[in-house]
Amino acid sequence: MRKFISGGGRMRRKILIGVIILVIVSGILFIPKYLGKGDQNVKYDTLATHEIPEEISEVLPKYLSEERALGCKIDEGIFVVVTRGEKNTAGYSVEIDRIENAKNKKGKEELKVFAKFKDPKPNEIVQQVITYPFIIVKTNLKELPEEITLEVEYRD
């Protein structure tokens, strides 16, 4: 007399269903990015003061009093500048968290600049001097996008 133990078929079906669900979820999350319909992160390097191209240094004073992101093409490089505007004290800063290249609702190329702004704490002792916080980065882009938007997050 032979004995057979069953139940392995049920376990295989559960594993197969789990794998299928994992493949479907992965496809939903990652395929749109590979097909170019999702946002694409832009690589960039933050420039030190001495690395800022002369052309940017010449026009930067026009924009320092505004809170905005702007881009410019110099030779073969695409640069992004984020300014915070005029501040009455020290202690304000700006950093770029990430930059994404995407198509906006109108179908135009849009560069989304995600910046983190830091303000001095209410009771923090800071120097009483007018400042114009800004940051300049050089991107890996080949062409300027049609539009640039600034998304700001305030941090402590």
HUHU-V424574 format. One record per residue. N is the residue number from 1. RES is the residue in three letters. OMEGA is omega in radians with two decimals (* if undefined). Layout:
# HUHU-V424574
n = (N,N)
res = (RES,RES)
omega = (OMEGA,OMEGA)
This chain:
# HUHU-V424574
n = (1,2,3,4,5,6,7,8,9,10,11,12,13,14,15,16,17,18,19,20,21,22,23,24,25,26,27,28,29,30,31,32,33,34,35,36,37,38,39,40,41,42,43,44,45,46,47,48,49,50,51,52,53,54,55,56,57,58,59,60,61,62,63,64,65,66,67,68,69,70,71,72,73,74,75,76,77,78,79,80,81,82,83,84,85,86,87,88,89,90,91,92,93,94,95,96,97,98,99,100,101,102,103,104,105,106,107,108,109,110,111,112,113,114,115,116,117,118,119,120,121,122,123,124,125,126,127,128,129,130,131,132,133,134,135,136,137,138,139,140,141,142,143,144,145,146,147,148,149,150,151,152,153,154,155,156)
res = (MET,ARG,LYS,PHE,ILE,SER,GLY,GLY,GLY,ARG,MET,ARG,ARG,LYS,ILE,LEU,ILE,GLY,VAL,ILE,ILE,LEU,VAL,ILE,VAL,SER,GLY,ILE,LEU,PHE,ILE,PRO,LYS,TYR,LEU,GLY,LYS,GLY,ASP,GLN,ASN,VAL,LYS,TYR,ASP,THR,LEU,ALA,THR,HIS,GLU,ILE,PRO,GLU,GLU,ILE,SER,GLU,VAL,LEU,PRO,LYS,TYR,LEU,SER,GLU,GLU,ARG,ALA,LEU,GLY,CYS,LYS,ILE,ASP,GLU,GLY,ILE,PHE,VAL,VAL,VAL,THR,ARG,GLY,GLU,LYS,ASN,THR,ALA,GLY,TYR,SER,VAL,GLU,ILE,ASP,ARG,ILE,GLU,ASN,ALA,LYS,ASN,LYS,LYS,GLY,LYS,GLU,GLU,LEU,LYS,VAL,PHE,ALA,LYS,PHE,LYS,ASP,PRO,LYS,PRO,ASN,GLU,ILE,VAL,GLN,GLN,VAL,ILE,THR,TYR,PRO,PHE,ILE,ILE,VAL,LYS,THR,ASN,LEU,LYS,GLU,LEU,PRO,GLU,GLU,ILE,THR,LEU,GLU,VAL,GLU,TYR,ARG,ASP)
omega = (-3.14,3.07,3.08,3.09,3.13,-3.12,3.10,3.12,3.11,-3.14,3.12,3.11,3.12,3.11,3.13,3.11,3.10,3.13,3.13,3.12,3.12,3.12,-3.14,3.14,3.11,3.12,3.14,-3.09,-2.95,-3.09,3.13,3.12,-3.13,3.13,3.07,-3.14,-3.13,3.10,3.10,3.11,3.12,3.08,-3.12,3.05,3.10,-3.12,2.98,-3.10,-3.11,3.14,-3.09,3.12,-3.11,-3.13,3.11,3.13,-3.12,-3.09,-3.08,-3.14,3.12,-3.01,-3.05,-3.11,-3.12,3.01,-3.05,2.99,3.08,-3.12,3.07,3.12,3.09,-3.03,-3.13,-3.07,3.06,-3.10,3.07,3.14,3.03,3.14,-3.12,-3.09,-3.12,3.10,-3.05,3.12,3.00,3.09,3.09,3.10,3.10,3.01,3.12,3.14,3.11,3.08,3.14,3.07,-3.06,3.01,3.12,-3.09,3.14,3.14,3.13,3.04,-3.11,3.05,3.12,3.13,-3.14,-3.07,3.05,3.13,3.07,3.11,3.07,3.10,-3.07,-3.10,-3.12,3.11,-3.12,3.13,3.13,-3.09,3.11,3.14,3.13,-3.09,3.09,3.05,3.12,3.10,3.03,-3.07,3.06,-3.14,3.10,-3.12,3.05,3.05,3.14,-3.10,3.05,3.09,-3.14,3.06,-3.02,3.00,3.10,-3.14,3.14,*)
